[in-house]
Amino acid sequence: MNHLHSALAPMATTTTETVGTPWVNISIFGAFVVVTMVVVLRASKSTSTAADYYAGGRGFSGTQNGLAIAGDYLSAASFLGIVGAIAIQGYDGFLYSIGFLVAWLVALLLIAELLRNTGKFTMADVLSFRLRQRPVRVAASISTLSVSAFYLLAQMAGAGALVSLLLGIGSRAGQSLVIVVVGALMIVYVLVGGMKGTTYVQIIKAVLLVSGVAVMTIWILALYGFNFSSLLGDAVAVSGNPAILEPGLRYGASETSKLDFISLGLALVFGAAGLPHVLMRFYTVPTAKEARTSVVWAIGLIGLFYLFTLILGFGAAALIGAERIQAAPGGVNSAAPLLAFELGGSLLMGIIAAVAFATILAVVAGLAITASASFAHDIYTSVIKKGNSDPRKELRVAKTTVVVIGLVSIAGGIGAQGQNVAFLVALAFAVAASANLPTILYSLYWRRFTTRGAVWSMYGGLFISVGLIIFSPVMSGTETSMIPTADFAWFPLQNPGIVSIPASFLLGFIGSMTERRLEDPVKQSEMEVRSLTGIGAEKPVAH
C-alpha cells in the first residue's frame, strides 16, 4: 500500500529556498486580508439576530449565493491539491476534478431545493423536523462537527504548504506558526462578520480564483499555440513517463488500488450532498427559484474551474516537472504557485498565492460558522435549553464555539502537515457521504423513516467511516502516514466509502423497519408539503 499514498504525498523536505520575492508575496497577501476585513466589518453592522448570523437574514440573491457556493466549495484541495495531483499522477489526478464536479449534480437533483424549502438554519433542523428532536439533533450535530473537523484539517494543511512556499519556510516549526496565524484570522472573520461577512468573502474569493485560474490557463495554452496535444506531449517528455496520460498510474497497480478508486469515486460523488457547510448555503436565499439559480451558477463556475485544472496540472508537469514540485516547501501542494512564478514571476505568483490563501480563509470561515451554528442552535438551544434559550446567549455560545473549533483545527492542521490536501478532503467527503447523506435522503423521500433509523444511520456511518480511516494506511503503516512510526493498519484501502456508505444506508433501513413506534403523520405531511412547495419559508426572517 505504500506506493498508493506516497503518490500523492510530498517528499519530506527541509529546504529553505524562497520562490519569488517574499515582500511582494506578503504585500499582496496583506492587501487581500485588509480588503476582506473591511468587507467583514461592514457586514457585521447588520448582523444582530440569529437569522443574520446563521443565514445572512436569507437576503442573498441566487447569483450572489451561487458565487458564494463556488467560493465555499472550491477549496484548497481543488486549487492546490488537484493541480499537484495532475502534475504528478496525470490522468488519475484528474479523477478528483471529475468526482468533485459530478458530486454537484447529485446535490442539485436530489437535495438543494427541498432543503431550502424547509426554511431552517442547520442540517439538524431538517432531519429532526418530523422525528424526535433530542436524539436526532445530537447525532446530526456530532456528525456536522466531525465532517467540519476533517475538512478543516485539509484547509489548514494547505495553508501551511502555501505560505511556507511564499516565505521559503521548510521547517515544521515555521509551517506550524503559519497554521496558527491562519486559524487566528479565520476566528476573527467569523466572530465579526457571521454568515453575511463570510458570504461576501466567499464571493470575492470565487471571482478572484476563477479569474486567476482563467488567466493562467489561457497563458499556458498561448505558450503552446493553443494546441493541447503539444502541451500533453511536453508533459510526457519532461516526466519521461507516457503513463501519465493513461488511467492506472495511481489507481491501477493492484486489485486493492482499483477498489480504492471505486471507494474514492463513491465518496466524492455522494459526499458533496452531505457536506454541512455547503448545505447551509441553501438556507441563505429567500425563494426556491433563487435556490435553483444559485446552484446553476455554482455548477457553471465549478465546472469551468475543474476544466481549467486539467490545463494547469499538465502545464505544471510540462513547465516545472515532478521533481521540482516535490522538492519545494509544501511539496505537491506547491504546483500551482510554482507554475504562476514560472509564467509571470513574483507578481503573478504573489497574486495567485493570495487567491489561494483567500480560498483557504473563505472555506475555513464557512466551516467554522456551520460548526458553531450546529452546536449553539442544535445542542445548546434545542437540547440543553429545550428551545427556551435567550437569542443573545445563543449567539454568544455560537461565537465561543468558533474559538474552540479554531483551536482544534489549528492543532489538527499542524498534525496533518505534509498530506496532499485533495486526499484529505476526499476523507471528509467519505465521512459526509456516510454519516449525513443516507439520513438526508431517507428524511426527504421515505415516509416510513423513523428516529431509530436516523440515529443508527448517522452514528453508524460516522463511526464506521472514521474507524476505518483510523485503521487504514492513512494513519499508520507507511512512510507517508500521519503517524509513520506506528503500524496499526488492518483496513487496506485509503478511503472507506465503499464500505461505510452502503453500511449507513443499511443501518437506516434496518433501524426504521425494527422500530414499532412510528413518527407523527401530521409532521410527516407538513414536511412533505414544505419541502415540495416552500410554504413557510418563502419570506425572509424578520430582522
Buried (B, 14 or more C-beta within 10 A) or exposed (E): BEEBBBBBBBBEBEEEEBBBBBEBBBEBBEEBBEEBBEBBEEBBEBBBBBBBBBBBBBBBBBBBBBBBBBBBBBBBBBBBBBBBBBBBBBBBBBBBBBBBBBBBBBBBEBBBBBBBBBBBBBBBBBBBBBBBBBBBBBBBBBBBBBBBBBBBBBBBBBBBBBBBBBBBBBBBEBBBBBBBEBBBBBBBBBBBBBBBBBBBBBBBBBBBBBEBBBBBBEBBBEBBEEEEEBBBBBBBEBBEBEBBBEBBBBBBEEEBBEBBBBBBBBBBBBBBBBBBBBBBBBBBBBBBEBBBBBBBBBBEBBBBBBEBBBBBBBBBBBBBBBEBBBBBBBBBBBBBBBBBBBBBEBBBBBBBBBBBBBBBBBBBBBBBBBBBBBBBBBBBBBBEBEEEBEEEEBBEBBBBBBBBBBBBBBBBBBBBBBBBBBBBBBBBBBBBBBBBBBBBBBBBEBEEBBBBBBBBBBBBBBBBBBEBBBBBBBBBBBEBBBEBEEEEBEBBBBBBBBBBBBBBBBBBBBBBEEBEEEBEEEEBEBBBEBBEEBEEBEEBBEE
